[in-house]
Amino acid sequence: MGTTAAALHGSKWVDTESPVEILWSNARPPRGVRTFTAQLLAGEGMTLGCLPLTTPERTGFDIGRRRPTGPTVAAMDALLRATGVRPDEIARIARQHPGVRGLRQLETVLDLVDASAQSPKETWLRLLLEAGGLPRPTTQIPVRGATSVFYLDMGWEELMVAVEYDGEHHRTDRWQYTKDIRRLEEIASLGWIIVRVVAGDRPAEILRRVREALERRSSGLC
């Protein structure tokens, strides 16, 4: 018996509402558990303590084929960041299972993953920008300030345009809120245009603001 759920061990975020997934031929699994059957080849299993698990590579192969693309990319981003597994290693597992369901989706997901994503919302924002026809942004861009190095969520370094997603903790944690203000003020003073996105912003409005920032910078305007 193998399980894919614990292979996200070490991730900065794990959706606690998601069921545990177990390779187990049981049509009536316990509450909070999702079971499925699949062929495991040699080298696709491991143990953590006494718990049998699928390897990170095999886990990526499984989760990349069975969910809608957006949530799958977010889960895959977390998997890559937590384990260090590479997309080409997951693709190697796929080549060993020709003809299984979902290989086309897995190929799409592996083309979209980015291990630098810090949260599902950052993944969502990055995919929105790409789906909106904008150039693929670089993630976690380092910017050297006067006394420290800051990291921008995503953007286009050559144009000095960044897009930042402000989660709820940025607003509810006063210390974090104040720190963010000072950080963004310093980054802006270095010449960066920063588009800040918060929960509730409409996708079309986000795309409009980012396009305007890119056009301003491309035309030489501040």
C-alpha positions as CSV (number, residue, x, y, z in Angstrom):
1,M,0.0,0.0,0.0
2,G,1.3,3.4,-0.9
3,T,0.2,6.9,-0.2
4,T,0.8,10.2,-2.1
5,A,-0.4,12.6,0.6
6,A,2.7,12.7,2.8
7,A,5.0,13.4,-0.1
8,L,4.1,17.1,0.4
9,H,5.9,16.8,3.8
10,G,7.9,20.0,4.2
11,S,5.7,22.2,2.0
12,K,5.0,25.7,3.3
13,W,1.3,25.1,2.7
14,V,-0.8,22.0,2.5
15,D,-4.6,22.2,2.1
16,T,-5.8,20.5,5.3
17,E,-9.2,20.0,3.8
18,S,-7.9,17.8,1.0
19,P,-8.4,14.0,1.6
20,V,-5.5,11.7,2.2
21,E,-4.9,9.7,-1.0
22,I,-4.0,6.0,-0.7
23,L,-3.2,3.3,-3.3
24,W,-5.7,0.8,-2.1
25,S,-8.5,-1.2,-3.8
26,N,-11.3,-0.3,-1.4
27,A,-14.5,0.9,-2.9
28,R,-15.7,2.3,0.5
29,P,-12.7,4.2,2.0
30,P,-12.8,5.7,5.5
31,R,-14.0,9.3,5.9
32,G,-11.3,11.8,4.8
33,V,-9.5,9.2,2.6
34,R,-9.6,8.9,-1.2
35,T,-8.4,5.6,-2.6
36,F,-7.5,4.5,-6.1
37,T,-5.7,1.6,-7.8
38,A,-2.7,1.9,-10.0
39,Q,0.4,0.0,-11.1
40,L,3.5,0.8,-9.2
41,L,6.8,-0.1,-10.8
42,A,10.1,-0.9,-9.0
43,G,11.6,2.3,-7.6
44,E,8.3,4.2,-7.4
45,G,7.8,3.5,-3.7
46,M,9.7,4.5,-0.5
47,T,9.2,4.6,3.3
48,L,9.2,7.5,5.7
49,G,9.7,6.0,9.1
50,C,7.4,3.0,8.9
51,L,4.9,4.6,6.5
52,P,5.0,3.4,2.9
53,L,4.8,6.2,0.4
54,T,5.1,6.8,-3.3
55,T,8.3,8.7,-4.3
56,P,8.0,12.4,-5.1
57,E,8.5,11.6,-8.7
58,R,5.7,9.1,-8.7
59,T,3.5,11.4,-6.6
60,G,3.9,14.2,-9.2
61,F,3.0,11.7,-11.9
62,D,-0.2,10.8,-10.0
63,I,-1.4,14.3,-9.0
64,G,-0.6,15.8,-12.3
65,R,-3.1,13.7,-14.2
66,R,-6.2,13.7,-12.1
67,R,-7.3,17.2,-11.2
68,P,-8.2,20.4,-13.1
69,T,-5.1,22.1,-14.5
70,G,-5.0,25.2,-12.2
71,P,-5.2,23.4,-8.8
72,T,-2.9,20.7,-10.2
73,V,-0.2,23.3,-11.1
74,A,-0.5,24.8,-7.6
75,A,-0.1,21.3,-6.0
76,M,2.8,20.5,-8.3
77,D,4.5,23.8,-7.5
78,A,4.3,22.9,-3.8
79,L,5.6,19.4,-4.4
80,L,8.6,20.6,-6.4
81,R,9.4,23.2,-3.8
82,A,9.1,20.8,-0.8
83,T,11.0,17.9,-2.3
84,G,13.4,19.2,-4.9
85,V,12.0,16.8,-7.5
86,R,12.4,18.1,-11.1
87,P,9.8,18.1,-13.9
88,D,12.0,16.0,-16.1
89,E,12.1,13.3,-13.4
90,I,8.3,13.2,-13.3
91,A,8.3,13.1,-17.1
92,R,10.6,10.0,-16.9
93,I,8.0,8.2,-14.8
94,A,5.3,9.1,-17.4
95,R,7.4,7.5,-20.1
96,Q,7.4,4.3,-18.1
97,H,3.5,4.2,-18.1
98,P,2.5,4.7,-21.8
99,G,-1.2,4.9,-22.4
100,V,-2.4,5.7,-18.9
101,R,-5.1,8.3,-18.6
102,G,-4.2,11.9,-18.2
103,L,-0.8,12.0,-19.8
104,R,-1.7,15.0,-22.0
105,Q,-2.8,17.0,-19.0
106,L,0.4,16.0,-17.2
107,E,2.5,17.3,-20.1
108,T,0.6,20.7,-19.9
109,V,1.1,20.9,-16.1
110,L,4.8,20.2,-16.3
111,D,5.2,23.0,-18.8
112,L,3.5,25.4,-16.4
113,V,5.1,24.5,-13.0
114,D,7.4,26.8,-11.1
115,A,9.0,25.6,-7.9
116,S,9.5,29.2,-6.7
117,A,5.8,29.7,-6.1
118,Q,5.2,30.6,-2.4
119,S,1.5,29.9,-2.3
120,P,-1.5,28.6,-4.4
121,K,-2.6,32.2,-4.9
122,E,0.8,33.1,-6.4
123,T,0.5,30.2,-8.8
124,W,-3.1,31.3,-9.7
125,L,-1.8,34.8,-10.4
126,R,1.1,33.6,-12.5
127,L,-1.2,31.4,-14.6
128,L,-3.7,34.3,-15.0
129,L,-1.0,36.5,-16.4
130,E,0.1,33.8,-18.9
131,A,-3.4,32.9,-19.9
132,G,-4.0,36.7,-20.5
133,G,-1.4,36.7,-23.2
134,L,1.4,38.4,-21.2
135,P,5.0,37.1,-21.3
136,R,5.7,34.5,-18.8
137,P,7.0,36.3,-15.6
138,T,10.1,35.4,-13.7
139,T,9.3,34.4,-10.0
140,Q,11.1,35.4,-6.8
141,I,13.1,38.2,-8.4
142,P,15.9,39.3,-6.1
143,V,16.3,43.1,-5.6
144,R,19.2,44.5,-3.6
145,G,18.2,47.3,-1.3
146,A,20.3,49.5,0.9
147,T,20.6,47.0,3.7
148,S,19.1,43.8,2.5
149,V,17.9,41.7,-0.5
150,F,14.1,41.7,-1.3
151,Y,12.3,39.1,-3.3
152,L,9.4,40.1,-5.6
153,D,6.7,37.5,-6.2
154,M,6.9,37.8,-10.0
155,G,7.6,40.2,-12.8
156,W,9.8,41.2,-15.7
157,E,13.2,42.2,-14.5
158,E,14.4,43.8,-17.7
159,L,11.4,46.2,-17.6
160,M,11.5,46.5,-13.8
161,V,7.8,45.7,-13.5
162,A,6.6,43.4,-10.7
163,V,3.3,41.9,-9.6
164,E,2.8,41.2,-5.9
165,Y,0.0,39.1,-4.3
166,D,-0.9,40.4,-0.9
167,G,-2.5,37.6,1.2
168,E,-4.7,38.0,4.2
169,H,-1.8,37.9,6.6
170,H,-0.3,41.0,5.0
171,R,-3.5,42.9,6.1
172,T,-4.2,41.2,9.5
173,D,-0.7,41.1,10.8
174,R,0.2,44.7,11.6
175,W,4.0,43.9,11.8
176,Q,3.9,42.2,8.4
177,Y,1.7,45.1,7.0
178,T,4.2,47.7,8.2
179,K,7.1,45.7,6.9
180,D,5.5,45.3,3.5
181,I,4.9,49.1,3.2
182,R,8.6,49.9,3.9
183,R,9.7,47.1,1.6
184,L,7.6,48.2,-1.3
185,E,8.6,51.9,-0.8
186,E,12.2,51.0,-1.0
187,I,11.7,48.8,-4.1
188,A,9.7,51.6,-5.8
189,S,12.5,54.1,-5.0
190,L,14.9,51.9,-7.0
191,G,12.7,52.4,-10.1
192,W,10.4,49.4,-10.0
193,I,6.7,49.6,-10.9
194,I,4.8,47.4,-8.6
195,V,1.2,46.1,-9.2
196,R,-0.3,44.9,-6.0
197,V,-3.1,42.3,-6.2
198,V,-5.4,41.4,-3.3
199,A,-8.2,38.9,-2.8
200,G,-11.3,40.0,-4.6
201,D,-9.6,41.8,-7.5
202,R,-11.2,40.8,-10.8
203,P,-9.0,39.0,-13.3
204,A,-9.8,41.4,-16.1
205,E,-8.8,44.3,-13.9
206,I,-5.6,42.7,-12.8
207,L,-4.6,42.1,-16.5
208,R,-5.5,45.7,-17.4
209,R,-3.3,47.1,-14.6
210,V,-0.4,44.9,-15.5
211,R,-0.6,45.6,-19.2
212,E,-0.7,49.3,-18.5
213,A,2.4,49.0,-16.3
214,L,4.3,47.1,-19.0
215,E,3.2,49.5,-21.7
216,R,4.3,52.5,-19.6
217,R,7.7,51.0,-19.1
218,S,8.1,49.8,-22.7
219,S,7.3,53.3,-23.9
220,G,9.9,54.8,-21.6
221,L,7.5,56.4,-19.1
222,C,8.0,56.1,-15.4
